Amino acid sequence: ADNDIFVDSLLVTFDLNLSGVDFYYTLDGTKPDSTSNLYNKPFSIRESVEVQVIAKNDGWITSVPAIRSFAKVGHQPIAVNLNKKPNEKYKASGAESLINMQKGTTDFSGGEWLGYEKSHFEATLDLGDLKEVSSVAVSALEAVSSYIFFPKKIEVFASKDNNNYKPLGVKNIPTTSENRPAEMDNFIVKFAPENTRYLKIKVKSNLVNPEWHPAPGAGCWVFVDEIMIE
């Protein structure tokens, strides 16, 4: 796809430079198999989804799933506030960087990322008035060799008055168990539709490097560049 965030719809295509290959895919985050959706042509998505696809060919070992998450921006907040400032070196344009629809790259020094070292943080988003919401996606970076890990957990809360908040959903994210190239991902938290004006998103960090890391126990980072609301 051209991008991994969108406003209305997005066209998704599967491609592999081998003939006679069948693609089987899912849109609900489950691992696909030969009973899943058979790909015939590019298709449109109109909501936040995690796409998983496998390539299958007679006489070949079936591929491991290719995975990509796509996040829909259904509501644009009028304001966003942070409970604490990001690190001075990685502050992008401040809180507004979380809702400007400008994705960063795997270069964490590129100027689009908010970075927090050995710290959790939370963002409160104001939708302006009551809106029905059903998911929140958080775009994050992982660069293990630079002590940057995906969040450990994302929690979403809702409020009509910015005082009394109720939990909407939570996503636990396993910590990687090996070194690997830098990558980005959208972590989607889905929940029952809720009419709300304010959303509080708590991003929980791993705080320290895991035991297998070359620098076990050293303070690690969490980097976020976009929060998308559907």
N, C-alpha and C positions, 0 to 999 in steps of 0.2 A: 504494500500500500504506500501511497505517497507520504503519509504521515501517520502518527499513532494517536493524535487527538483530532477531533472534528466537531462541527457544530450541527450539521443536519444528517448527512450520511457519508459513507466512505466505501469505496470499491476495493475489494480484496481479491488478489490473484495469487494462485499457487503456480510455481514454475520450477522445472528441473530439466536439465539438459540430457535427458535419457528418454528414449521412446518406449511405449508400452507400459508406462508407469500409471498406476491408479493412486489417487489421493483420497484419503478418508479423514474427515475432520469433525471436530466438535466446537461448540460455541459456549459451553458452560463450564469450561475449566477442567473437564474430565479427560482422561487419556483415551484417544481414539483407537478403534480396532476396525476389522473388516465389516462390522455391523453398523458402523457410524455413517454419517452423511458421505455419500460419494460425490466427489467434485466433478462437475461437468463444464462449468464456465465461471468466470468471475462473478462474485455476488456482492451485494451491498449490505452493510450493517448499519443499523439505526439506533443502537444503544451500546453502552459500554459492555464489552465482552472480552473474554480471554479465548483466543483462537489457538487450537492445537491441531496439528496435521501430521499424518504419517504418509510415507511413500511406500507402495507395495508393488512388487513385480514377481511373477512366477519364477522360481528358481533362485531368488535373491532373499537375503535376510531383510525383513521389514525394518525400515529406518526407525530411529528413536524419534519421538515427537519434536517437531519444531513448534515453538511457542512464542506468541506475541500478544500483548494486551493492548486494546484500543479503548480510549476513553472519550466519551461524548461530553461536550460542554453545553448543557441545556440551560443553565442559569449563569449569568455573569454577576458576581458580587459587586456591590457599590463600594465596599471597604473591607479591609482585612487588617487585623491587629495581631501582633505576636506577643506572647507572654515574656519573652526575653530576646535580646538582640542576638543576631548571628555573630560568628567570629568576624572581626574587623577585616580580615583578609578575604573572606568569602561572604560578602553581604549583598552582592548584586545591586539591585535598586531597592533593597529593603523589602518590606512586606508586599508591596505591589508586584514584586517579581513572581509571586505565587499565583497571580491571576491575570498575567499579561499575555498568555498563550504563546510565549517565547520559550521553546524548549532549549535546554543546554545540550552539550555534546559530552562524550566521554572524557573530554579535557576539562577537569574540574576547575581549572584556573581561567576558564573562558569568559567568566563574568555573568553567567546566568544562574549560578547555584547559590543557595543559602547553605552555609556550612556550620555545623555545631559539633564541637569537640567534647567528648565525654559528657554529653548532656542530652536529655530529652527536650522537646519543646512542643508548644501548642499554638495553633492559629485559630482565631475566631473570625468567621466570615459573615458579613451582613448582606443579605439578599435584597434589602430595601423594603420589602413587604412580604407578606406570607406567600410562599411558593411550595408546590408539591415537589418533594425530592425523593429519589429512590436509590441513589448511589453516590459515592464520593470516591474519586481516584486520586492517588498521590503519586507523582512522578519522582523517582529517586535514582540515585547513582550508587554503583558499587565499584570500587577500585581497591582490591584487597592489598596490593603491594604498597598503596598509599594510605593504608589504615582506614579506608572508607568502606563501610558495610551498609547493606540495605537495612531499613528499620527492622526492629525485632517485632514490633506490633504497631497497628494503627487503630485508634478508637475514634468513633464518631458520635457526637452528642448533638441534640437539637433543643432549641428554646424559642419561644415566641416573644419573650421579653428581655432576653440577655441576662436573666437572673436565675431562673429555674430551668435546669437542663435535664434531659432524659437521654439515656443511652439508645442509640439506633443500631449500631453494628460494630463489629471488631474483626480485624484480620490479623492472625498470627503468621509471621513469616519466618521460616526456618533459616538459621544462620548457615551459610555455606561451610562445607567441611573441607574445602581445598582451595588452593590458589587458582585463579582463572583470570582471563582478560577482563578489562573494565567493561561494564555493560550498564544499560539503563533499563528501567521497567516501570510500568504503571501498575500500581497495586490498587485493585478495585474492591471497595467495601460495599456490598449490596444489602438492602434492608427493605422492609415493608414501606410503601409510600407514606410519607409524613408531611403534613403542612407545617411549615416552620419559616421563621425569618432568619434566625441565627444558627450557624453550625460551628461547633467547636471540634477541631481535629487535633487529637493528641498523637504525636509521633514519638514512639519509644525507641531509643537507641540501644544498641548492644553495650554501649559505654566503654567496654574494653575489648581488645583483641582476644579471640578464642585461643585455647591451649595449643592448637596445632600451628598457629601463626609463628613466623620467625621471631616476632616480638610479643610473646604471650603476655597478656595482662596489661599491656600498654594502652593508654587511652585511644579510643577509635572515634571516627567521625560518622555523622549522618548528613547527607546532602539531599536537598529537595529543591525542585525548581518550579513545579506547577501543582495546583490543586484544582481538580475538575469536578464540577457538580452537575448531576443529571437529575 
